[in-house]
Structure formats: C-alpha cells, structure tokens
C-alpha cells in the first residue's frame, strides 16, 4: 500500500475559520460561536474535515482547472454527484456515495422507460483530519453595525481565537485512479452504464476484470495537483474581519509503504513552548520506519515561525537510510511533487 502522508501547521493569530451558529449559552442572544471540542486539557477550536475538504476542492477547481462533478439534489436531505471518476477529477480523489434511479434502456407496457435503483460508493483516496488547535478557548468580540445616521446601532458578538491548528492527511496512491466493481461498501464504484463506457475507452484492467484504471498520465496529474494545491489553500469563515492565511507554515511530506500516518504526533498536542516539532518523536518515527519510506522526507518551515527551540531543526540529522530535505513549505511541496512525479513505480497498480 503506497500512501502519501502529510502533517502540517496553520497559523491563526486572530481567526474564526469554522463557525457553529448562535451560541445559546452566551450572554448576548446573537453571539456567533466558533466550532470547539472538549479535550482532557481544555476547550480547543477546530475546523471540520468537511470544511477543509471544501477549501481544498475549491483550490483545485479554480487554480488547477479541475472538472468537478455536478451535484444533484434529490430531496431535502439527499444530494449526489454524477459519480463518474474518469470524467470528474473530484469524484476520483474525494470519493462519493450516489443512490438514484437510472434508465435500464428498456420500456414497460405503457412505453415508459424502465428504471432501476443503483447505488455506487467510492471511499475517498484523500483522507484528512480536522484542523485542531491547542487548548485555548475562543474569546468574544463585541461589534456594532452602524452605517445609518439615526437610531441605535445594531449590536452583535462573535467568537474568535489566536492559535496554531494542526492537521494530518493521507492520499492512497493505489486507489487513486483505480475503480472497482466489487460488491461491498465503498468498492462498488461504477454503475452498469459506466462499466460499459469505461470498457469502450479501454480502461478495463488486464489483470482484474473487476477493476478499471485511469490513464497513467491523468492519474499522475491528479495526484500532483492535489498536493500542490496546499500552497494555495484558502477559505474559512469571517475572512472579512480576520483575513487568515491558511496555507501551511510547517509541513512534513513523504510516501510510505503503509497506510498509517506516522507523523500524527510529531507536533506537540498540549503546547508549543518546547518547539513546534518534537524532534525526539521525529527521530523515533524516521528510525522505526526507515525501511518503509518510498521517497525522501520533506520538512518545510517558514522562517521566523515558532520559538527559539525550533532552530534546533536546522542541525537535526535523520537516521541512516532516510534522506531528509529541510526547506520552506512551498519548496518542500514543490520538491516532493517533482520527486514523486518522476518515480513511475509509485503509480503502478
């Protein structure tokens, strides 16, 4: 199992990136609350994985020209995409669940098209965690809407925080661009109509009659775009008032022969007084998994971000058998994408 794994930090010095509506516990009846989660250490702000994926997909659409699948609303609480992972880039990388009625190509006694229920699902090759902050609760900010010359101003309150959010993600290189028709949840990717379409396109695997593969160059581009998009990540609530840059200020990238994200605990979970990166933990995972890395390990850090302790990263040495590249976040992403794009073994079925 060949997997791109990544971990990153986003700086949020005055932010409210993901809100949860009116806070019924607040003193003001119209206070907008940020999303938070309780932990043993205290209240932490977070950005949901769904919100993060929305930002990510939007960058791929607007910056990289991805053709994204149209969404059809079937009823009040059900919406589906076209579930065509060859035609639509995001149906491939972000996955889908689509249950709908389709025409069988036959007609009934009244001459009407016969319909059948078809449910197809695809587990997303791209998996990501929420962005979660340190245990520092949000603060309330009091404001007014006062553009009119007469009368009382309209009062409102919203919550925001100053924090550093961390997240992890993984991109399965084996399932990206690979579509199956196995009869189990997440693996029945294609409708009967699409199976016929893909067979005519010559996409059926020669080794497995239940598998269809995207053309290698198309698969490689989708994967390269997905990782490159992190350089331009943008989005979030309250940008008019807080204007937060959500591109990573620290990022770690590698390809691993395995599915777990071994970088999950590289960033301290309780505070960053001892540095943004736990170098002891980093040394441990690099040594423990040195035989499983299928690429160099890239660490990108923005100059001036962090504490004096983080200067120790400059002199940090990886264990024998691991090549570590230390640079800026953008150069780490670019270098990583260039390396994997030139390694054809990573894109084999």
N, C-alpha and C positions, 0 to 999 in steps of 0.2 A: 504494500500500500504506500504509494508515493504522495506525500502531503506537503504543501507549503504551509508553514506555521509562522505566525507573527504575533508580536506583543508590542504595545505602544502606549504612550502617554500623551494626553491632550491638556494643554494649559487653559484653565478657565478662571481668570483673575476676577471677573465680575460678570457672572453669567446666569442664565436661566434657560438652558437649552431644551428642556423637555418638561412641559407643564402637565398638571393633572386636573385642572379646573379649579372651581371655587373651593377654598378650604373652609369647611363648616366649623372648624374649631377655632378659627381666627377671630380676633376682636372685631375686625371690620367685616361686614357682611359680603363685600365683593373682593376679598383678597384672593389673588391667583396664586396657587401653590405649585411649587416645582415637585417633580417626582422624587421621592425619597424611599429608602429602605432601612429597616431596623437591623442592626447587627449587634453582636455582643459588646462592641466597643462604642456604639452610639448610632446616631442617625446619619446616614450617608446619602448624598444626592446621586442620582444616576440618570443615564439616558438609555431608553429601552433599545433592545436589539432591533426592534421593528423600525424605530426612528432612524437608527444608524444605517440600516439597510436602505431606507428610503433616500437618505443623503447620498449613499454610495451609488445606488442605481441612477440617481438623477445626474451625477457627475458623468457616469458612463454614457448616458443619453446625450447630454448637452456638450460635453467636452470631446468625447470619443465617437460620437455619431452612432451609438448603438441603436439598432432597431428593436424597440421594446414592444412586448406583446400588449395588444389592446385588452382592456378589461370590460367584461360584460356583466352588468348587474342583473341577476336572475330574479331576485326578490329582495325584500327589505334587508335581509341579513345574509345574502349569498351573492358573491361575485366571483367570476372565474376569468382566467386568461385564456388565450387560444390554445395553450398547451402544445405549442409547436416549437420544440427546442432547436430545430435546424433553422427555421425561418426567423426566430426571435432569440437574440442573444441572451436576454434575461431569463427566458424560460429554461434555458440550459443552465446557467450559472446560479440563479436564485431559486430554481425549483418551482413547483406548482401543485395544486390539487384542483381538479376540474371534474365536476359531476354535472352532466347535462344530457338532454335528449338530442340524438342526431338522426338524420335520414338514413335508411338502410339501402336505398336505391330501388326499393320495391314499392308497389302501391297496393292499397286494400281494395275491397269490393266496391267502394264508393269512389275509387280513383284518387284517393288522398295518399300522400307519401306515408309509408310505414316508418315509425320511429322506434328507436331502442335507447335504453338507458346505458350510457357509457361513463365510467369513472376511471380517470387516469391520474396518477400521482407521481411526483418525482421528488426525491429527497434532495435538498439543495446541496450541491458540491461546496458552496461557500457557507461556512458556519462562523458565527461571531457571537461574542458575549455582549451583554450590555456594557456601557461605559460606567464605571462605578468610582466614586470619589472616596476620599478619606473621611473619617467620622467627624465631620464639621458641619453642624446643622445650618440650613439656609437662614438668611436674615430677611426681614420685611422692609420694603421701601415704600414710603408714603409719597403719593403724587397727586396732581390735580390736572384736570382738563379745563383750561381757562382761556379759550380763544375769543369768547364773546366779551363785549364791553360792559354789559349789565348783568345783574343777577349773581347768584352764588356759583362758585366753581364746582365742577363735578369731581368728587373725591374717589380715589381708588388706591389700592395697595397691591403690590406683587412681591413675591419672594425671589431672592437670588442668592448666589453663593460665590465664594472665592476658593478654588480647589484645584486639584490635579486629578483628572479622570484617567483610569487605566482600562484597557480592553485587550482581548485576545481574539484571534481569528484563525481559521484553517481553510484551505482550498484543496479539495481532493483531486489530484491530478489524474487519477484513474477513472473517476466517474464523470469529470467534466468532458463534454463532447462525446459521451458514451450513453446510449439509450437502450434500455432493456424492456422486454415484454414478459418478464416472469410474473406469475400470478401470486403476488404477495404485496403487501402495503409498501408503497414507495418505489416499487420496482416494475409496476405496470405503467410504463412511461407513455406509451403510444396507443392511440385509437386505431381500430382496424383500417380506417381511411389513411392515416399517416403511415402505417406499416406498408401499405401498397405504394404510397407516394415515395417513401424512402427506398424501397426495393427498386423502383424505376430509376431513382437517382444513383443507384449503385452503392448505397451506403450500408448494405447488409454485411455483417462480418463474415469472413470466410471460415472463421474458426468456431463460431457460435451462431446458430440460426435464430437465437433469441436476442441478439444484440445488433445494434446499428451504430455506426461510428461517423462522427463529423469528419470532414476532410482535415488532415493534419495541420495545414497552414491556418485554417479557420479556428481550430482549437487553440493553437499556439497564440494567435492574436487575441482571442477572448481572455485567455489567462493573463497575458502580458498587460492588456488593458485594465483588467480587474485590479492588479497590484499597482500599476502606475497611477490609477485614479486616486490613490491615497495621498498623492502630492497635492491634489486639488480639492480634497474633501471640504465641503462647506454645507451649511444648513443649520437648523436649530431655531427654537422659538426666541422671541424677544431680541432679535438681532437689531431692530431699530434703536433700542435703548442700550444694548450691551455690546453688540458687534464683536462677537467672539470668533477668533481664528481657530478652527477645529482641525487643522492639519496636525499630524503628529510632531511633537517636539523631541521625542525619543522613540526609536523604533528598532526592533530586532526581527530579522528575517532569516529563514533557512528552509531547505527542503529536507524532510525527514522520511526515512523508511519506516513509517508507522503513522498512526492516526491521532495520538495524544499530543496536546500542546504542552511541551516540556518547559516552555517559557512562562507558564501561568504565574509562578510565584517568584519570578526574578525581581519584580517590583515590590517593595515592601507594602504590606496591607494596612498597617496602622499609622505610620507617619514616614516622612522623608527626611527627618533630621540627620539620619546617618547616610543619606545619599539616595538618589533616585533608583539606582540599580544595586541590588545586593550582590556584590562581587563574589562572595563565598558561594552563594547559591548558583550564580552563573558558572563558576569554575566546576562545581559539582555536576551540573547537568551536561556541560560540554564534555567532561571526562566520562561520565556514565554512558553517554550516547554517542561517543566519538566514532563508533563503528557504524552508526546508522545515518549519519549526515550524507546527503546526496548532493550537497552544494557547499560552498563557503558559508560561513555565518557572518551576517552583516549587522552591525550596530551603528545606527545614525543618531547623533545627538546635536542639538542646536547649541552653539557656543553661548555661554552665559546662563543657560537654563540649568537650574539645580543649585546645589550647595558646594562649598569648598571640597567636601568629601568626594564629589563626583569627578574631581580632577584625577583621582586615582585610576579612573578608567583609561587614561592616556597611557599608563605604564602597565596595564593589565595584560598578561600573556595567556593565550589559550594553551591548553594541554597539547602535547604532541599528537598529531593525527587530525587536528582541527585547524583550518585556516580561518582566521578572524579578520574581518575588514572593519576598521573603525573610521567613520567619516561623518558627514552631515546627514540628516534624514532624507533629503532629496537625492543626494548622491548614493546613499545606501539603497534606496528604492531603484534608482536607475541602474546601478551596478548589478543588483540582484536580478532585475528583469533581463538585462543583457546576458548575464551568465546562463540563466535557465533557458532563454530563447535559443541559445546556441548549443544546447545539450539535447539532442534528439532522443536519447534514451529515456528522458523524463516524460516524453509524450507518447510512448508506445502503449498499446493496450495491455 
